[in-house]
């Protein structure tokens, strides 16, 4: 939810590529300011989609598989 809000505040629209970039960054780093070291609670399905080769270029296409 935080990532969605950050994206909407930054762009004033639903920018799926920016959200995808933020999501992948969260998976790798979490929110360090909250003491995270990586994304916590990430499920297998979301992980598979986010780690697909074309996720950052075309998030919707990655979901269709």
N, CA, C, O and CB atoms as a CASP TS submission, in Angstrom:
PFRMAT TS
TARGET T0000
AUTHOR 0000-0000-0000
METHOD Language model
MODEL 1
PARENT N/A
ATOM      1  N   UNK     1       0.819  -1.191   0.000  1.00  0.00           N
ATOM      2  CA  UNK     1       0.000   0.000   0.000  1.00  0.00           C
ATOM      3  C   UNK     1       0.868   1.262   0.000  1.00  0.00           C
ATOM      4  O   UNK     1       0.538   2.253  -0.652  1.00  0.00           O
ATOM      5  CB  UNK     1      -0.935  -0.006   1.205  1.00  0.00           C
ATOM      6  N   UNK     2       1.972   1.212   0.733  1.00  0.00           N
ATOM      7  CA  UNK     2       2.872   2.365   0.779  1.00  0.00           C
ATOM      8  C   UNK     2       3.413   2.671  -0.613  1.00  0.00           C
ATOM      9  O   UNK     2       3.491   3.833  -1.013  1.00  0.00           O
ATOM     10  CB  UNK     2       4.034   2.112   1.762  1.00  0.00           C
ATOM     11  N   UNK     3       3.783   1.634  -1.345  1.00  0.00           N
ATOM     12  CA  UNK     3       4.347   1.832  -2.683  1.00  0.00           C
ATOM     13  C   UNK     3       3.319   2.431  -3.644  1.00  0.00           C
ATOM     14  O   UNK     3       3.658   3.262  -4.486  1.00  0.00           O
ATOM     15  CB  UNK     3       4.867   0.503  -3.239  1.00  0.00           C
ATOM     16  N   UNK     4       2.082   2.009  -3.514  1.00  0.00           N
ATOM     17  CA  UNK     4       1.014   2.575  -4.350  1.00  0.00           C
ATOM     18  C   UNK     4       0.842   4.056  -4.035  1.00  0.00           C
ATOM     19  O   UNK     4       0.742   4.878  -4.946  1.00  0.00           O
ATOM     20  CB  UNK     4      -0.326   1.816  -4.131  1.00  0.00           C
ATOM     21  N   UNK     5       0.807   4.390  -2.773  1.00  0.00           N
ATOM     22  CA  UNK     5       0.637   5.794  -2.371  1.00  0.00           C
ATOM     23  C   UNK     5       1.822   6.639  -2.829  1.00  0.00           C
ATOM     24  O   UNK     5       1.632   7.755  -3.314  1.00  0.00           O
ATOM     25  CB  UNK     5       0.472   5.902  -0.841  1.00  0.00           C
ATOM     26  N   UNK     6       3.042   6.123  -2.683  1.00  0.00           N
ATOM     27  CA  UNK     6       4.216   6.867  -3.147  1.00  0.00           C
ATOM     28  C   UNK     6       4.126   7.140  -4.646  1.00  0.00           C
ATOM     29  O   UNK     6       4.407   8.251  -5.097  1.00  0.00           O
ATOM     30  CB  UNK     6       5.507   6.092  -2.825  1.00  0.00           C
ATOM     31  N   UNK     7       3.738   6.138  -5.406  1.00  0.00           N
ATOM     32  CA  UNK     7       3.626   6.294  -6.857  1.00  0.00           C
ATOM     33  C   UNK     7       2.573   7.325  -7.220  1.00  0.00           C
ATOM     34  O   UNK     7       2.814   8.175  -8.077  1.00  0.00           O
ATOM     35  CB  UNK     7       3.291   4.958  -7.513  1.00  0.00           C
ATOM     36  N   UNK     8       1.414   7.267  -6.586  1.00  0.00           N
ATOM     37  CA  UNK     8       0.350   8.228  -6.867  1.00  0.00           C
ATOM     38  C   UNK     8       0.742   9.649  -6.478  1.00  0.00           C
ATOM     39  O   UNK     8       0.415  10.595  -7.196  1.00  0.00           O
ATOM     40  CB  UNK     8      -0.916   7.829  -6.136  1.00  0.00           C
ATOM     41  N   UNK     9       1.422   9.811  -5.376  1.00  0.00           N
ATOM     42  CA  UNK     9       1.855  11.142  -4.933  1.00  0.00           C
ATOM     43  C   UNK     9       2.894  11.710  -5.893  1.00  0.00           C
ATOM     44  O   UNK     9       2.853  12.892  -6.233  1.00  0.00           O
ATOM     45  CB  UNK     9       2.429  11.081  -3.499  1.00  0.00           C
ATOM     46  N   UNK    10       3.826  10.865  -6.326  1.00  0.00           N
ATOM     47  CA  UNK    10       4.898  11.327  -7.204  1.00  0.00           C
ATOM     48  C   UNK    10       4.420  11.665  -8.614  1.00  0.00           C
ATOM     49  O   UNK    10       4.928  12.600  -9.232  1.00  0.00           O
ATOM     50  CB  UNK    10       5.972  10.282  -7.280  1.00  0.00           C
ATOM     51  N   UNK    11       3.447  10.911  -9.126  1.00  0.00           N
ATOM     52  CA  UNK    11       3.066  11.074 -10.536  1.00  0.00           C
ATOM     53  C   UNK    11       1.649  11.590 -10.753  1.00  0.00           C
ATOM     54  O   UNK    11       1.304  11.993 -11.864  1.00  0.00           O
ATOM     55  CB  UNK    11       3.212   9.772 -11.240  1.00  0.00           C
ATOM     56  N   UNK    12       0.832  11.584  -9.720  1.00  0.00           N
ATOM     57  CA  UNK    12      -0.571  11.976  -9.831  1.00  0.00           C
ATOM     58  C   UNK    12      -1.370  11.059 -10.755  1.00  0.00           C
ATOM     59  O   UNK    12      -2.435  11.436 -11.243  1.00  0.00           O
ATOM     60  CB  UNK    12      -0.665  13.398 -10.325  1.00  0.00           C
ATOM     61  N   UNK    13      -0.847   9.845 -10.994  1.00  0.00           N
ATOM     62  CA  UNK    13      -1.547   8.860 -11.822  1.00  0.00           C
ATOM     63  C   UNK    13      -1.045   7.467 -11.469  1.00  0.00           C
ATOM     64  O   UNK    13      -0.095   7.316 -10.701  1.00  0.00           O
ATOM     65  CB  UNK    13      -1.341   9.151 -13.341  1.00  0.00           C
ATOM     66  N   UNK    14      -1.681   6.465 -12.026  1.00  0.00           N
ATOM     67  CA  UNK    14      -1.271   5.079 -11.804  1.00  0.00           C
ATOM     68  C   UNK    14      -0.188   4.718 -12.819  1.00  0.00           C
ATOM     69  O   UNK    14      -0.491   4.225 -13.906  1.00  0.00           O
ATOM     70  CB  UNK    14      -2.490   4.105 -11.915  1.00  0.00           C
ATOM     71  N   UNK    15       1.055   4.960 -12.467  1.00  0.00           N
ATOM     72  CA  UNK    15       2.202   4.682 -13.335  1.00  0.00           C
ATOM     73  C   UNK    15       2.707   3.282 -13.025  1.00  0.00           C
ATOM     74  O   UNK    15       3.427   3.080 -12.048  1.00  0.00           O
ATOM     75  CB  UNK    15       3.339   5.743 -13.141  1.00  0.00           C
ATOM     76  N   UNK    16       2.331   2.316 -13.854  1.00  0.00           N
ATOM     77  CA  UNK    16       2.652   0.911 -13.555  1.00  0.00           C
ATOM     78  C   UNK    16       4.149   0.621 -13.628  1.00  0.00           C
ATOM     79  O   UNK    16       4.644  -0.225 -12.882  1.00  0.00           O
ATOM     80  CB  UNK    16       1.916  -0.003 -14.516  1.00  0.00           C
ATOM     81  N   UNK    17       4.865   1.292 -14.494  1.00  0.00           N
ATOM     82  CA  UNK    17       6.303   1.046 -14.578  1.00  0.00           C
ATOM     83  C   UNK    17       7.032   1.584 -13.347  1.00  0.00           C
ATOM     84  O   UNK    17       7.945   0.933 -12.839  1.00  0.00           O
ATOM     85  CB  UNK    17       6.876   1.682 -15.848  1.00  0.00           C
ATOM     86  N   UNK    18       6.648   2.744 -12.871  1.00  0.00           N
ATOM     87  CA  UNK    18       7.257   3.278 -11.648  1.00  0.00           C
ATOM     88  C   UNK    18       6.904   2.395 -10.464  1.00  0.00           C
ATOM     89  O   UNK    18       7.760   2.113  -9.625  1.00  0.00           O
ATOM     90  CB  UNK    18       6.795   4.730 -11.391  1.00  0.00           C
ATOM     91  N   UNK    19       5.662   1.957 -10.387  1.00  0.00           N
ATOM     92  CA  UNK    19       5.266   1.055  -9.298  1.00  0.00           C
ATOM     93  C   UNK    19       6.075  -0.239  -9.355  1.00  0.00           C
ATOM     94  O   UNK    19       6.525  -0.731  -8.320  1.00  0.00           O
ATOM     95  CB  UNK    19       3.751   0.742  -9.373  1.00  0.00           C
ATOM     96  N   UNK    20       6.264  -0.793 -10.549  1.00  0.00           N
ATOM     97  CA  UNK    20       7.044  -2.027 -10.698  1.00  0.00           C
ATOM     98  C   UNK    20       8.473  -1.825 -10.205  1.00  0.00           C
ATOM     99  O   UNK    20       9.030  -2.690  -9.528  1.00  0.00           O
ATOM    100  CB  UNK    20       7.052  -2.488 -12.169  1.00  0.00           C
ATOM    101  N   UNK    21       9.062  -0.685 -10.544  1.00  0.00           N
ATOM    102  CA  UNK    21      10.419  -0.371 -10.092  1.00  0.00           C
ATOM    103  C   UNK    21      10.470  -0.272  -8.564  1.00  0.00           C
ATOM    104  O   UNK    21      11.384  -0.802  -7.932  1.00  0.00           O
ATOM    105  CB  UNK    21      10.910   0.949 -10.729  1.00  0.00           C
ATOM    106  N   UNK    22       9.487   0.406  -7.982  1.00  0.00           N
ATOM    107  CA  UNK    22       9.434   0.540  -6.526  1.00  0.00           C
ATOM    108  C   UNK    22       9.226  -0.818  -5.855  1.00  0.00           C
ATOM    109  O   UNK    22       9.821  -1.096  -4.814  1.00  0.00           O
ATOM    110  CB  UNK    22       8.312   1.505  -6.119  1.00  0.00           C
ATOM    111  N   UNK    23       8.386  -1.656  -6.449  1.00  0.00           N
ATOM    112  CA  UNK    23       8.114  -2.971  -5.879  1.00  0.00           C
ATOM    113  C   UNK    23       9.371  -3.831  -5.890  1.00  0.00           C
ATOM    114  O   UNK    23       9.701  -4.472  -4.893  1.00  0.00           O
ATOM    115  CB  UNK    23       6.984  -3.668  -6.649  1.00  0.00           C
ATOM    116  N   UNK    24      10.066  -3.843  -7.013  1.00  0.00           N
ATOM    117  CA  UNK    24      11.291  -4.646  -7.082  1.00  0.00           C
ATOM    118  C   UNK    24      12.337  -4.119  -6.098  1.00  0.00           C
ATOM    119  O   UNK    24      13.049  -4.908  -5.477  1.00  0.00           O
ATOM    120  CB  UNK    24      11.860  -4.643  -8.518  1.00  0.00           C
ATOM    121  N   UNK    25      12.436  -2.814  -5.952  1.00  0.00           N
ATOM    122  CA  UNK    25      13.368  -2.231  -4.987  1.00  0.00           C
ATOM    123  C   UNK    25      12.985  -2.621  -3.561  1.00  0.00           C
ATOM    124  O   UNK    25      13.859  -2.936  -2.753  1.00  0.00           O
ATOM    125  CB  UNK    25      13.400  -0.700  -5.128  1.00  0.00           C
ATOM    126  N   UNK    26      11.705  -2.604  -3.249  1.00  0.00           N
ATOM    127  CA  UNK    26      11.241  -3.010  -1.917  1.00  0.00           C
ATOM    128  C   UNK    26      11.567  -4.480  -1.652  1.00  0.00           C
ATOM    129  O   UNK    26      11.970  -4.844  -0.548  1.00  0.00           O
ATOM    130  CB  UNK    26       9.723  -2.769  -1.779  1.00  0.00           C
ATOM    131  N   UNK    27      11.388  -5.317  -2.669  1.00  0.00           N
ATOM    132  CA  UNK    27      11.693  -6.737  -2.503  1.00  0.00           C
ATOM    133  C   UNK    27      13.161  -6.913  -2.125  1.00  0.00           C
ATOM    134  O   UNK    27      13.486  -7.736  -1.269  1.00  0.00           O
ATOM    135  CB  UNK    27      11.368  -7.524  -3.796  1.00  0.00           C
ATOM    136  N   UNK    28      14.042  -6.154  -2.753  1.00  0.00           N
ATOM    137  CA  UNK    28      15.476  -6.282  -2.492  1.00  0.00           C
ATOM    138  C   UNK    28      15.916  -5.627  -1.191  1.00  0.00           C
ATOM    139  O   UNK    28      16.795  -6.143  -0.501  1.00  0.00           O
ATOM    140  CB  UNK    28      16.250  -5.689  -3.628  1.00  0.00           C
ATOM    141  N   UNK    29      15.296  -4.467  -0.845  1.00  0.00           N
ATOM    142  CA  UNK    29      15.798  -3.665   0.269  1.00  0.00           C
ATOM    143  C   UNK    29      14.807  -3.442   1.411  1.00  0.00           C
ATOM    144  O   UNK    29      15.205  -3.026   2.500  1.00  0.00           O
ATOM    145  CB  UNK    29      16.228  -2.354  -0.245  1.00  0.00           C
ATOM    146  N   UNK    30      13.536  -3.711   1.178  1.00  0.00           N
ATOM    147  CA  UNK    30      12.534  -3.403   2.195  1.00  0.00           C
ATOM    148  C   UNK    30      12.442  -1.898   2.402  1.00  0.00           C
ATOM    149  O   UNK    30      12.731  -1.120   1.493  1.00  0.00           O
ATOM    150  CB  UNK    30      12.871  -4.108   3.523  1.00  0.00           C
ATOM    151  N   UNK    31      12.044  -1.500   3.582  1.00  0.00           N
ATOM    152  CA  UNK    31      12.046  -0.092   3.981  1.00  0.00           C
ATOM    153  C   UNK    31      13.087   0.051   5.086  1.00  0.00           C
ATOM    154  O   UNK    31      12.771  -0.136   6.261  1.00  0.00           O
ATOM    155  CB  UNK    31      10.611   0.390   4.464  1.00  0.00           C
ATOM    156  N   UNK    32      14.336   0.383   4.716  1.00  0.00           N
ATOM    157  CA  UNK    32      15.406   0.464   5.727  1.00  0.00           C
ATOM    158  C   UNK    32      15.061   1.395   6.887  1.00  0.00           C
ATOM    159  O   UNK    32      15.461   1.151   8.025  1.00  0.00           O
ATOM    160  CB  UNK    32      16.693   0.934   5.077  1.00  0.00           C
ATOM    161  N   UNK    33      14.312   2.470   6.591  1.00  0.00           N
ATOM    162  CA  UNK    33      13.938   3.410   7.653  1.00  0.00           C
ATOM    163  C   UNK    33      13.013   2.775   8.688  1.00  0.00           C
ATOM    164  O   UNK    33      12.827   3.318   9.777  1.00  0.00           O
ATOM    165  CB  UNK    33      13.266   4.632   7.052  1.00  0.00           C
ATOM    166  N   UNK    34      12.436   1.625   8.345  1.00  0.00           N
ATOM    167  CA  UNK    34      11.585   0.884   9.290  1.00  0.00           C
ATOM    168  C   UNK    34      12.305  -0.334   9.861  1.00  0.00           C
ATOM    169  O   UNK    34      11.714  -1.135  10.586  1.00  0.00           O
ATOM    170  CB  UNK    34      10.289   0.443   8.605  1.00  0.00           C
ATOM    171  N   UNK    35      13.582  -0.461   9.526  1.00  0.00           N
ATOM    172  CA  UNK    35      14.359  -1.580  10.044  1.00  0.00           C
ATOM    173  C   UNK    35      14.272  -2.844   9.196  1.00  0.00           C
ATOM    174  O   UNK    35      14.758  -3.899   9.605  1.00  0.00           O
ATOM    175  CB  UNK    35      13.914  -1.890  11.426  1.00  0.00           C
ATOM    176  N   UNK    36      13.657  -2.748   8.021  1.00  0.00           N
ATOM    177  CA  UNK    36      13.576  -3.908   7.124  1.00  0.00           C
ATOM    178  C   UNK    36      14.919  -4.126   6.447  1.00  0.00           C
ATOM    179  O   UNK    36      15.702  -3.189   6.293  1.00  0.00           O
ATOM    180  CB  UNK    36      12.460  -3.716   6.062  1.00  0.00           C
ATOM    181  N   UNK    37      15.182  -5.355   6.046  1.00  0.00           N
ATOM    182  CA  UNK    37      16.368  -5.654   5.250  1.00  0.00           C
ATOM    183  C   UNK    37      15.972  -6.217   3.883  1.00  0.00           C
ATOM    184  O   UNK    37      16.815  -6.354   2.997  1.00  0.00           O
ATOM    185  CB  UNK    37      17.280  -6.648   5.995  1.00  0.00           C
ATOM    186  N   UNK    38      14.699  -6.540   3.717  1.00  0.00           N
ATOM    187  CA  UNK    38      14.147  -7.020   2.444  1.00  0.00           C
ATOM    188  C   UNK    38      12.627  -6.964   2.557  1.00  0.00           C
ATOM    189  O   UNK    38      12.084  -6.750   3.641  1.00  0.00           O
ATOM    190  CB  UNK    38      14.645  -8.485   2.103  1.00  0.00           C
ATOM    191  N   UNK    39      11.942  -7.160   1.425  1.00  0.00           N
ATOM    192  CA  UNK    39      10.485  -7.184   1.435  1.00  0.00           C
ATOM    193  C   UNK    39       9.976  -8.370   2.241  1.00  0.00           C
ATOM    194  O   UNK    39      10.349  -9.510   1.961  1.00  0.00           O
ATOM    195  CB  UNK    39       9.936  -7.239   0.005  1.00  0.00           C
ATOM    196  N   UNK    40       9.158  -8.128   3.205  1.00  0.00           N
ATOM    197  CA  UNK    40       8.640  -9.188   4.075  1.00  0.00           C
ATOM    198  C   UNK    40       7.210  -9.541   3.679  1.00  0.00           C
ATOM    199  O   UNK    40       6.407  -8.654   3.389  1.00  0.00           O
ATOM    200  CB  UNK    40       8.695  -8.756   5.561  1.00  0.00           C
ATOM    201  N   UNK    41       6.894 -10.827   3.668  1.00  0.00           N
ATOM    202  CA  UNK    41       5.547 -11.284   3.371  1.00  0.00           C
ATOM    203  C   UNK    41       5.265 -11.420   1.887  1.00  0.00           C
ATOM    204  O   UNK    41       4.107 -11.434   1.471  1.00  0.00           O
ATOM    205  CB  UNK    41       4.562 -10.353   3.972  1.00  0.00           C
ATOM    206  N   UNK    42       6.307 -11.520   1.094  1.00  0.00           N
ATOM    207  CA  UNK    42       6.147 -11.655  -0.348  1.00  0.00           C
ATOM    208  C   UNK    42       5.778 -13.095  -0.683  1.00  0.00           C
ATOM    209  O   UNK    42       6.500 -14.024  -0.323  1.00  0.00           O
ATOM    210  CB  UNK    42       7.439 -11.234  -1.090  1.00  0.00           C
ATOM    211  N   UNK    43       4.663 -13.278  -1.366  1.00  0.00           N
ATOM    212  CA  UNK    43       4.211 -14.616  -1.736  1.00  0.00           C
ATOM    213  C   UNK    43       4.910 -15.149  -2.975  1.00  0.00           C
ATOM    214  O   UNK    43       5.578 -14.399  -3.687  1.00  0.00           O
ATOM    215  CB  UNK    43       2.725 -14.610  -1.961  1.00  0.00           C
ATOM    216  N   UNK    44       4.759 -16.429  -3.232  1.00  0.00           N
ATOM    217  CA  UNK    44       5.410 -17.085  -4.361  1.00  0.00           C
ATOM    218  C   UNK    44       4.930 -16.535  -5.702  1.00  0.00           C
ATOM    219  O   UNK    44       5.729 -16.379  -6.625  1.00  0.00           O
ATOM    220  CB  UNK    44       5.166 -18.581  -4.301  1.00  0.00           C
ATOM    221  N   UNK    45       3.643 -16.242  -5.822  1.00  0.00           N
ATOM    222  CA  UNK    45       3.105 -15.746  -7.094  1.00  0.00           C
ATOM    223  C   UNK    45       3.643 -14.358  -7.409  1.00  0.00           C
ATOM    224  O   UNK    45       4.097 -14.108  -8.525  1.00  0.00           O
ATOM    225  CB  UNK    45       1.570 -15.717  -7.055  1.00  0.00           C
ATOM    226  N   UNK    46       3.598 -13.462  -6.447  1.00  0.00           N
ATOM    227  CA  UNK    46       4.114 -12.100  -6.654  1.00  0.00           C
ATOM    228  C   UNK    46       5.609 -12.153  -6.942  1.00  0.00           C
ATOM    229  O   UNK    46       6.099 -11.429  -7.809  1.00  0.00           O
ATOM    230  CB  UNK    46       3.834 -11.204  -5.414  1.00  0.00           C
ATOM    231  N   UNK    47       6.325 -12.990  -6.234  1.00  0.00           N
ATOM    232  CA  UNK    47       7.758 -13.138  -6.461  1.00  0.00           C
ATOM    233  C   UNK    47       8.057 -13.598  -7.881  1.00  0.00           C
ATOM    234  O   UNK    47       8.962 -13.071  -8.528  1.00  0.00           O
ATOM    235  CB  UNK    47       8.349 -14.120  -5.462  1.00  0.00           C
ATOM    236  N   UNK    48       7.309 -14.569  -8.366  1.00  0.00           N
ATOM    237  CA  UNK    48       7.526 -15.084  -9.722  1.00  0.00           C
ATOM    238  C   UNK    48       7.284 -13.999 -10.765  1.00  0.00           C
ATOM    239  O   UNK    48       8.057 -13.872 -11.715  1.00  0.00           O
ATOM    240  CB  UNK    48       6.609 -16.286  -9.994  1.00  0.00           C
ATOM    241  N   UNK    49       6.232 -13.222 -10.600  1.00  0.00           N
ATOM    242  CA  UNK    49       5.926 -12.149 -11.555  1.00  0.00           C
ATOM    243  C   UNK    49       7.002 -11.067 -11.505  1.00  0.00           C
ATOM    244  O   UNK    49       7.486 -10.626 -12.547  1.00  0.00           O
ATOM    245  CB  UNK    49       4.537 -11.533 -11.258  1.00  0.00           C
ATOM    246  N   UNK    50       7.376 -10.643 -10.311  1.00  0.00           N
ATOM    247  CA  UNK    50       8.350  -9.558 -10.160  1.00  0.00           C
ATOM    248  C   UNK    50       9.743  -9.939 -10.645  1.00  0.00           C
ATOM    249  O   UNK    50      10.526  -9.068 -11.026  1.00  0.00           O
ATOM    250  CB  UNK    50       8.425  -9.134  -8.715  1.00  0.00           C
ATOM    251  N   UNK    51      10.050 -11.204 -10.636  1.00  0.00           N
ATOM    252  CA  UNK    51      11.367 -11.658 -11.077  1.00  0.00           C
ATOM    253  C   UNK    51      11.406 -12.054 -12.550  1.00  0.00           C
ATOM    254  O   UNK    51      12.442 -12.501 -13.042  1.00  0.00           O
ATOM    255  CB  UNK    51      11.806 -12.821 -10.239  1.00  0.00           C
ATOM    256  N   UNK    52      10.291 -11.894 -13.255  1.00  0.00           N
ATOM    257  CA  UNK    52      10.299 -12.196 -14.688  1.00  0.00           C
ATOM    258  C   UNK    52      11.128 -11.133 -15.418  1.00  0.00           C
ATOM    259  O   UNK    52      11.229  -9.989 -14.974  1.00  0.00           O
ATOM    260  CB  UNK    52       8.838 -12.253 -15.259  1.00  0.00           C
ATOM    261  N   UNK    53      11.710 -11.533 -16.530  1.00  0.00           N
ATOM    262  CA  UNK    53      12.634 -10.661 -17.264  1.00  0.00           C
ATOM    263  C   UNK    53      12.023  -9.346 -17.730  1.00  0.00           C
ATOM    264  O   UNK    53      12.704  -8.320 -17.746  1.00  0.00           O
ATOM    265  CB  UNK    53      13.164 -11.388 -18.447  1.00  0.00           C
ATOM    266  N   UNK    54      10.750  -9.365 -18.109  1.00  0.00           N
ATOM    267  CA  UNK    54      10.141  -8.157 -18.669  1.00  0.00           C
ATOM    268  C   UNK    54       9.277  -7.381 -17.678  1.00  0.00           C
ATOM    269  O   UNK    54       8.527  -6.492 -18.082  1.00  0.00           O
ATOM    270  CB  UNK    54       9.311  -8.525 -19.856  1.00  0.00           C
ATOM    271  N   UNK    55       9.370  -7.699 -16.403  1.00  0.00           N
ATOM    272  CA  UNK    55       8.513  -7.060 -15.403  1.00  0.00           C
ATOM    273  C   UNK    55       8.658  -5.544 -15.381  1.00  0.00           C
ATOM    274  O   UNK    55       7.653  -4.835 -15.346  1.00  0.00           O
ATOM    275  CB  UNK    55       8.823  -7.612 -14.035  1.00  0.00           C
ATOM    276  N   UNK    56       9.883  -5.033 -15.402  1.00  0.00           N
ATOM    277  CA  UNK    56      10.075  -3.586 -15.323  1.00  0.00           C
ATOM    278  C   UNK    56       9.661  -2.873 -16.606  1.00  0.00           C
ATOM    279  O   UNK    56       9.235  -1.719 -16.561  1.00  0.00           O
ATOM    280  CB  UNK    56      11.524  -3.274 -15.013  1.00  0.00           C
ATOM    281  N   UNK    57       9.781  -3.541 -17.740  1.00  0.00           N
ATOM    282  CA  UNK    57       9.418  -2.925 -19.018  1.00  0.00           C
ATOM    283  C   UNK    57       7.914  -2.934 -19.272  1.00  0.00           C
ATOM    284  O   UNK    57       7.354  -1.967 -19.789  1.00  0.00           O
ATOM    285  CB  UNK    57      10.123  -3.636 -20.150  1.00  0.00           C
ATOM    286  N   UNK    58       7.267  -4.040 -18.901  1.00  0.00           N
ATOM    287  CA  UNK    58       5.829  -4.182 -19.161  1.00  0.00           C
ATOM    288  C   UNK    58       5.181  -5.027 -18.060  1.00  0.00           C
ATOM    289  O   UNK    58       4.947  -6.221 -18.243  1.00  0.00           O
ATOM    290  CB  UNK    58       5.581  -4.828 -20.559  1.00  0.00           C
ATOM    291  N   UNK    59       4.893  -4.398 -16.916  1.00  0.00           N
ATOM    292  CA  UNK    59       4.334  -5.145 -15.788  1.00  0.00           C
ATOM    293  C   UNK    59       3.045  -5.910 -16.124  1.00  0.00           C
ATOM    294  O   UNK    59       2.843  -7.022 -15.635  1.00  0.00           O
ATOM    295  CB  UNK    59       4.063  -4.198 -14.654  1.00  0.00           C
ATOM    296  N   UNK    60       2.182  -5.326 -16.947  1.00  0.00           N
ATOM    297  CA  UNK    60       0.927  -6.008 -17.300  1.00  0.00           C
ATOM    298  C   UNK    60       1.185  -7.283 -18.071  1.00  0.00           C
ATOM    299  O   UNK    60       0.526  -8.296 -17.837  1.00  0.00           O
ATOM    300  CB  UNK    60       0.030  -5.091 -18.118  1.00  0.00           C
ATOM    301  N   UNK    61       2.127  -7.246 -18.978  1.00  0.00           N
ATOM    302  CA  UNK    61       2.462  -8.437 -19.765  1.00  0.00           C
ATOM    303  C   UNK    61       2.994  -9.545 -18.860  1.00  0.00           C
ATOM    304  O   UNK    61       2.694 -10.719 -19.078  1.00  0.00           O
ATOM    305  CB  UNK    61       3.501  -8.094 -20.853  1.00  0.00           C
ATOM    306  N   UNK    62       3.768  -9.187 -17.862  1.00  0.00           N
ATOM    307  CA  UNK    62       4.305 -10.173 -16.919  1.00  0.00           C
ATOM    308  C   UNK    62       3.193 -10.879 -16.160  1.00  0.00           C
ATOM    309  O   UNK    62       3.307 -12.060 -15.831  1.00  0.00           O
ATOM    310  CB  UNK    62       5.260  -9.501 -15.934  1.00  0.00           C
ATOM    311  N   UNK    63       2.130 -10.160 -15.888  1.00  0.00           N
ATOM    312  CA  UNK    63       1.001 -10.733 -15.143  1.00  0.00           C
ATOM    313  C   UNK    63       0.202 -11.737 -15.965  1.00  0.00           C
ATOM    314  O   UNK    63      -0.432 -12.635 -15.412  1.00  0.00           O
ATOM    315  CB  UNK    63       0.082  -9.629 -14.670  1.00  0.00           C
ATOM    316  N   UNK    64       0.235 -11.585 -17.264  1.00  0.00           N
ATOM    317  CA  UNK    64      -0.598 -12.410 -18.146  1.00  0.00           C
ATOM    318  C   UNK    64      -0.112 -13.845 -18.283  1.00  0.00           C
ATOM    319  O   UNK    64      -0.822 -14.685 -18.836  1.00  0.00           O
ATOM    320  CB  UNK    64      -0.663 -11.786 -19.503  1.00  0.00           C
ATOM    321  N   UNK    65       1.061 -14.134 -17.798  1.00  0.00           N
ATOM    322  CA  UNK    65       1.603 -15.497 -17.949  1.00  0.00           C
ATOM    323  C   UNK    65       1.048 -16.469 -16.981  1.00  0.00           C
ATOM    324  O   UNK    65       1.420 -17.642 -17.003  1.00  0.00           O
ATOM    325  CB  UNK    65       3.064 -15.489 -17.809  1.00  0.00           C
TER
END
